[in-house]
Amino acid sequence: MQIIKRDGQVVDFDPEKIYQAIVKAAQTVYVIDDTWRANLAQVTKKVVLDLEEAQVERPTINMIQSLVENRLMDAGYINIAEHYISYRLQRDLERNGYDDKVIVHLHFEQIM
């Protein structure tokens, strides 16, 4: 499978990049041990399955990131999702020249 990067470049899909991004977000909240790594690998696998089921010829980075966010929240990893989304939004601001004007920090509350 290939994906479309933000700059329009088409590259081979690498699930390891999804996993590493999730782990980085998780490390801002928790100490990551083998159990966490296994759980986050499961989230990554579900994102890959979502992509396969979507049958999109070349998904975009934004589509993949949205799937990651949804899977993190579905798994109950609200704090990790907050950090993942905050980082994503902050990077978007930086790419658009607003990094020195806005700082992003999100907080979600789970409704029972």
CYANA upper distance limits for C-alpha pairs under 8 A (distance plus 0.5 A):
  1 MET  CA     12 ASP  CA      6.63
  1 MET  CA     13 PHE  CA      6.10
  1 MET  CA     57 GLU  CA      8.10
  1 MET  CA     58 ARG  CA      7.63
  2 GLN  CA     10 VAL  CA      6.92
  2 GLN  CA     11 VAL  CA      5.92
  2 GLN  CA     12 ASP  CA      4.82
  2 GLN  CA     13 PHE  CA      5.46
  2 GLN  CA     57 GLU  CA      8.15
  2 GLN  CA     58 ARG  CA      6.00
  2 GLN  CA     59 PRO  CA      7.94
  3 ILE  CA     10 VAL  CA      6.11
  3 ILE  CA     11 VAL  CA      6.08
  3 ILE  CA     12 ASP  CA      6.72
  3 ILE  CA     13 PHE  CA      6.21
  3 ILE  CA     58 ARG  CA      5.27
  3 ILE  CA     59 PRO  CA      5.55
  3 ILE  CA     60 THR  CA      6.12
  3 ILE  CA     61 ILE  CA      7.50
  4 ILE  CA      8 GLY  CA      6.14
  4 ILE  CA      9 GLN  CA      6.20
  4 ILE  CA     10 VAL  CA      5.15
  4 ILE  CA     11 VAL  CA      7.06
  4 ILE  CA     58 ARG  CA      6.70
  4 ILE  CA     59 PRO  CA      6.66
  4 ILE  CA     60 THR  CA      5.15
  4 ILE  CA     61 ILE  CA      6.83
  5 LYS  CA      9 GLN  CA      5.80
  5 LYS  CA     10 VAL  CA      6.79
  5 LYS  CA     11 VAL  CA      7.83
  5 LYS  CA     60 THR  CA      6.66
  5 LYS  CA     61 ILE  CA      6.08
  6 ARG  CA     60 THR  CA      7.98
  6 ARG  CA     61 ILE  CA      7.08
 14 ASP  CA     18 ILE  CA      7.98
 15 PRO  CA     19 TYR  CA      6.94
 15 PRO  CA     44 THR  CA      7.57
 15 PRO  CA     48 VAL  CA      7.55
 16 GLU  CA     20 GLN  CA      6.59
 17 LYS  CA     21 ALA  CA      6.66
 18 ILE  CA     22 ILE  CA      6.76
 18 ILE  CA     44 THR  CA      6.94
 18 ILE  CA     68 VAL  CA      8.30
 19 TYR  CA     23 VAL  CA      6.66
 19 TYR  CA     40 LEU  CA      7.47
 19 TYR  CA     41 ALA  CA      6.83
 19 TYR  CA     44 THR  CA      6.14
 20 GLN  CA     24 LYS  CA      6.60
 21 ALA  CA     25 ALA  CA      6.82
 21 ALA  CA     84 TYR  CA      8.23
 22 ILE  CA     26 ALA  CA      6.64
 22 ILE  CA     40 LEU  CA      7.45
 22 ILE  CA     80 ILE  CA      8.20
 22 ILE  CA     84 TYR  CA      7.49
 23 VAL  CA     27 GLN  CA      6.53
 23 VAL  CA     32 ILE  CA      8.33
 23 VAL  CA     37 ARG  CA      7.92
 23 VAL  CA     40 LEU  CA      7.49
 24 LYS  CA     28 THR  CA      7.23
 25 ALA  CA     29 VAL  CA      7.77
 25 ALA  CA     80 ILE  CA      6.20
 25 ALA  CA     81 ALA  CA      8.15
 25 ALA  CA     83 HIS  CA      6.04
 25 ALA  CA     84 TYR  CA      5.67
 26 ALA  CA     30 TYR  CA      6.36
 26 ALA  CA     31 VAL  CA      8.47
 26 ALA  CA     32 ILE  CA      7.77
 26 ALA  CA     80 ILE  CA      5.61
 26 ALA  CA     83 HIS  CA      8.18
 27 GLN  CA     31 VAL  CA      6.48
 27 GLN  CA     32 ILE  CA      6.67
 28 THR  CA     80 ILE  CA      8.45
 28 THR  CA     83 HIS  CA      7.84
 29 VAL  CA     79 ASN  CA      7.52
 29 VAL  CA     80 ILE  CA      7.26
 32 ILE  CA     36 TRP  CA      6.05
 32 ILE  CA     37 ARG  CA      7.19
 33 ASP  CA     37 ARG  CA      6.72
 34 ASP  CA     38 ALA  CA      6.65
 35 THR  CA     39 ASN  CA      6.73
 36 TRP  CA     40 LEU  CA      6.54
 37 ARG  CA     41 ALA  CA      6.51
 38 ALA  CA     42 GLN  CA      6.88
 39 ASN  CA     43 VAL  CA      7.09
 40 LEU  CA     44 THR  CA      6.82
 41 ALA  CA     45 LYS  CA      6.72
 42 GLN  CA     46 LYS  CA      6.75
 43 VAL  CA     47 VAL  CA      6.85
 43 VAL  CA     68 VAL  CA      8.19
 43 VAL  CA     71 ARG  CA      6.73
 43 VAL  CA     72 LEU  CA      7.27
 43 VAL  CA     75 ALA  CA      8.05
 44 THR  CA     48 VAL  CA      6.83
 44 THR  CA     68 VAL  CA      8.02
 45 LYS  CA     49 LEU  CA      6.73
 46 LYS  CA     50 ASP  CA      6.58
 46 LYS  CA     71 ARG  CA      7.72
 47 VAL  CA     51 LEU  CA      6.75
 47 VAL  CA     64 ILE  CA      8.12
 47 VAL  CA     67 LEU  CA      6.52
 47 VAL  CA     68 VAL  CA      6.57
 47 VAL  CA     71 ARG  CA      7.30
 48 VAL  CA     52 GLU  CA      6.79
 49 LEU  CA     53 GLU  CA      6.56
 50 ASP  CA     54 ALA  CA      6.58
 50 ASP  CA     67 LEU  CA      7.90
 51 LEU  CA     55 GLN  CA      7.16
 51 LEU  CA     56 VAL  CA      7.76
 51 LEU  CA     59 PRO  CA      8.24
 51 LEU  CA     64 ILE  CA      8.08
 52 GLU  CA     56 VAL  CA      8.14
 59 PRO  CA     63 MET  CA      6.79
 59 PRO  CA     64 ILE  CA      7.50
 60 THR  CA     64 ILE  CA      6.93
 61 ILE  CA     65 GLN  CA      6.60
 62 ASN  CA     66 SER  CA      6.64
 63 MET  CA     67 LEU  CA      6.84
 64 ILE  CA     68 VAL  CA      6.78
 65 GLN  CA     69 GLU  CA      6.73
 66 SER  CA     70 ASN  CA      6.72
 67 LEU  CA     71 ARG  CA      6.60
 68 VAL  CA     72 LEU  CA      6.58
 69 GLU  CA     73 MET  CA      6.80
 69 GLU  CA     81 ALA  CA      6.29
 69 GLU  CA     84 TYR  CA      7.88
 69 GLU  CA     85 ILE  CA      7.54
 70 ASN  CA     74 ASP  CA      6.50
 71 ARG  CA     75 ALA  CA      6.56
 72 LEU  CA     76 GLY  CA      6.95
 72 LEU  CA     77 TYR  CA      5.69
 72 LEU  CA     78 ILE  CA      7.30
 72 LEU  CA     80 ILE  CA      7.63
 72 LEU  CA     81 ALA  CA      6.16
 73 MET  CA     77 TYR  CA      5.89
 73 MET  CA     78 ILE  CA      5.83
 73 MET  CA     81 ALA  CA      6.77
 77 TYR  CA     81 ALA  CA      6.67
 78 ILE  CA     82 GLU  CA      6.68
 78 ILE  CA    108 PHE  CA      7.42
 78 ILE  CA    110 GLN  CA      8.32
 79 ASN  CA     83 HIS  CA      6.99
 79 ASN  CA    107 HIS  CA      8.35
 79 ASN  CA    108 PHE  CA      8.22
 80 ILE  CA     84 TYR  CA      6.55
 81 ALA  CA     85 ILE  CA      6.45
 82 GLU  CA     86 SER  CA      6.44
 82 GLU  CA    105 HIS  CA      8.27
 82 GLU  CA    106 LEU  CA      6.12
 82 GLU  CA    107 HIS  CA      6.62
 82 GLU  CA    108 PHE  CA      7.27
 83 HIS  CA     87 TYR  CA      6.49
 83 HIS  CA    105 HIS  CA      8.15
 83 HIS  CA    106 LEU  CA      7.86
 84 TYR  CA     88 ARG  CA      6.73
 85 ILE  CA     89 LEU  CA      6.61
 85 ILE  CA    106 LEU  CA      8.23
 86 SER  CA     90 GLN  CA      6.54
 86 SER  CA    104 VAL  CA      6.11
 86 SER  CA    105 HIS  CA      5.97
 86 SER  CA    106 LEU  CA      6.45
 87 TYR  CA     91 ARG  CA      6.62
 87 TYR  CA    104 VAL  CA      8.10
 88 ARG  CA     92 ASP  CA      6.79
 89 LEU  CA     93 LEU  CA      6.79
 89 LEU  CA    104 VAL  CA      7.31
 90 GLN  CA     94 GLU  CA      6.73
 90 GLN  CA     99 ASP  CA      7.58
 90 GLN  CA    103 ILE  CA      7.19
 90 GLN  CA    104 VAL  CA      6.23
 91 ARG  CA     95 ARG  CA      6.63
 91 ARG  CA     99 ASP  CA      8.42
 92 ASP  CA     96 ASN  CA      6.85
 93 LEU  CA     97 GLY  CA      6.72
 93 LEU  CA     98 TYR  CA      5.47
 93 LEU  CA     99 ASP  CA      6.00
 93 LEU  CA    102 VAL  CA      8.11
 94 GLU  CA     98 TYR  CA      5.93
 94 GLU  CA     99 ASP  CA      4.84
 94 GLU  CA    100 ASP  CA      8.49
 95 ARG  CA     99 ASP  CA      8.39
 98 TYR  CA    102 VAL  CA      6.78
 99 ASP  CA    103 ILE  CA      7.64
